[in-house]
Amino acid sequence: MVDARLTDEHEILKKAIAGESSAFGSLYDTYQPLIYRFVYLRVSHREEAEDLTHQVFLSAWQNIGSFQEHGLPISSWLYQIARNRVIDHYRTKHVSLSLNEENEDLHPSLDDVADSLETKLQLEQIQVALRTLHPDQQDILIMRFVEGLSNAEIASALKKHEGTIRVLQHRALRNLKKQLEKSHEIQ
């Protein structure tokens, strides 16, 4: 059985590759919120996330003709571009994150979830702990548990083998747990 969403996406993608701007607009409308959330969780500043997300889709539009479908949704390619933009952002800005830096503007969906002070503090602790992980581990956890991508999609986005993704995910979860335990010991 073929997934209808992927069939529709395949048709839209063919039109976008052929240069139809409305087809690319449809892909943008579908994936922009997901790419923005991924970028935002990596940079933690709304304006930077908006700029980087714009750059991702500009790059995608400019390079859509070179996209090669490998049986995975275009989101894998978009996440790969987004990840590279975030890496470039930190390389060019030479920005270093302070573990004590407070995140003043939480993602809007997190505000909805964080209806109590305790929940909000827990989310902030997770964000701080997540930032202590290696960038690959951050990417994998965000893609898997926030964005809901499969290991195959993550492997495609990160240009790694699926087995490697499973190992890195396991290590990332273990490291995140250790960081969270350390933060609870300090309190």
C-alpha positions in Angstrom: 0.0 0.0 0.0 1.4 3.4 -1.0 1.1 6.3 1.4 -1.2 8.9 -0.2 0.7 11.7 1.4 4.0 10.6 -0.3 2.2 10.1 -3.6 0.9 13.6 -3.5 4.2 14.9 -2.3 5.9 13.1 -5.2 3.6 14.8 -7.7 4.1 18.2 -6.1 7.8 17.6 -6.0 8.0 16.8 -9.7 6.2 20.1 -10.4 8.5 22.0 -8.1 11.6 20.5 -9.8 10.1 21.6 -13.1 10.1 25.2 -11.8 6.5 25.6 -10.8 6.6 28.1 -7.9 3.1 27.2 -6.6 4.2 23.6 -6.1 7.3 24.7 -4.2 5.0 27.0 -2.2 3.0 24.0 -1.2 6.1 22.2 0.0 7.1 25.4 1.9 3.7 25.6 3.6 4.0 22.0 4.7 7.5 22.0 5.9 8.3 25.5 7.1 6.9 25.1 10.6 8.8 21.8 11.1 12.1 23.3 9.8 11.6 26.4 11.9 11.0 24.4 15.0 14.2 22.3 14.3 16.3 25.4 13.8 14.8 27.3 16.7 15.6 24.4 19.1 19.2 24.6 17.9 19.7 28.4 18.0 17.1 29.4 20.7 16.6 32.9 19.3 13.4 33.6 17.3 15.0 36.1 14.9 18.0 33.9 14.1 15.7 30.9 13.6 13.5 32.9 11.2 16.5 34.1 9.2 18.0 30.6 9.0 14.7 29.0 8.1 14.4 31.6 5.3 17.9 30.7 4.1 17.0 27.0 4.2 14.0 27.4 1.9 15.9 29.9 -0.4 18.6 27.3 -0.8 16.1 24.6 -1.4 14.4 26.7 -4.1 17.7 27.4 -5.8 18.7 23.8 -5.7 15.4 21.9 -6.1 16.6 20.8 -9.6 19.4 18.8 -8.1 17.2 17.0 -5.5 17.2 13.2 -5.9 14.4 11.3 -4.4 15.5 8.1 -2.7 12.1 6.9 -1.5 12.2 9.3 1.5 10.1 12.5 1.9 11.8 15.8 0.9 11.9 16.7 4.6 15.1 14.6 4.9 16.7 16.9 2.4 15.3 20.0 4.0 16.6 18.9 7.5 20.0 18.3 5.9 20.1 21.9 4.6 18.8 23.2 7.9 21.4 21.4 9.8 24.2 22.7 7.6 22.8 26.3 7.9 22.9 26.0 11.7 26.5 24.7 11.6 27.5 27.5 9.3 25.7 30.0 11.5 27.8 28.9 14.5 31.0 28.8 12.5 30.6 32.3 11.1 29.3 33.9 14.2 31.7 32.1 16.5 28.9 32.0 19.0 29.3 30.0 22.1 26.3 29.1 24.2 26.6 29.6 27.9 25.0 26.8 29.9 23.8 29.5 32.4 22.2 31.6 29.6 18.5 31.9 30.1 16.2 31.4 27.2 13.8 34.3 27.4 11.5 33.4 24.5 10.4 29.7 24.6 8.9 28.2 21.6 5.2 29.1 21.4 4.0 25.5 21.6 6.2 25.0 24.7 4.4 27.9 26.3 1.1 26.2 25.7 2.4 23.0 27.3 4.1 24.8 30.1 0.9 25.8 32.0 2.6 25.5 35.4 5.9 26.9 36.7 7.2 23.4 37.4 6.6 22.2 33.9 8.2 25.3 32.5 11.3 24.8 34.7 11.5 21.2 33.6 11.4 22.2 29.9 14.1 24.8 30.5 16.2 22.1 32.2 15.8 19.8 29.2 16.8 22.6 26.8 19.9 23.4 28.9 20.8 19.7 29.1 20.2 19.2 25.4 22.6 22.0 24.6 25.4 20.2 26.4 25.2 17.3 24.0 27.3 17.0 20.8 25.6 18.7 17.9 24.9 15.3 16.2 23.2 14.0 19.3 21.1 17.2 19.6 20.1 16.9 15.9 19.1 13.2 16.3 17.0 13.8 19.5 15.2 16.8 18.0 14.5 15.1 14.7 13.4 11.9 16.4 11.4 13.0 19.4 10.3 16.6 18.5 9.9 16.2 14.7 8.9 12.6 14.7 11.2 11.5 11.9 12.1 7.9 11.4 15.6 6.6 11.7 15.8 6.2 7.9 14.8 9.9 7.4 17.3 11.0 10.0 20.0 8.9 8.4 19.3 10.5 5.1 19.4 14.0 6.6 22.6 13.4 8.4 24.2 11.3 5.7 24.9 8.4 8.1 23.8 4.8 8.2 20.6 3.9 9.9 22.5 1.7 12.4 24.7 4.6 13.3 21.7 6.7 14.0 20.3 4.1 16.4 23.6 4.0 18.3 23.9 7.8 18.4 20.3 8.1 19.6 21.0 5.6 22.4 24.1 7.5 23.4 22.3 10.8 23.2 19.5 9.6 25.4 22.0 8.2 27.9 24.0 11.5 27.9 20.8 13.6 28.2 19.7 11.5 31.2 23.1 12.0 32.9 22.9 15.7 32.4 19.4 15.9 33.8 20.4 13.8 36.8 23.4 16.2 37.4 21.0 19.2 37.3 18.7 17.5 39.8 21.7 16.8 42.1 22.7 20.5 42.0 19.3 21.7 43.0 
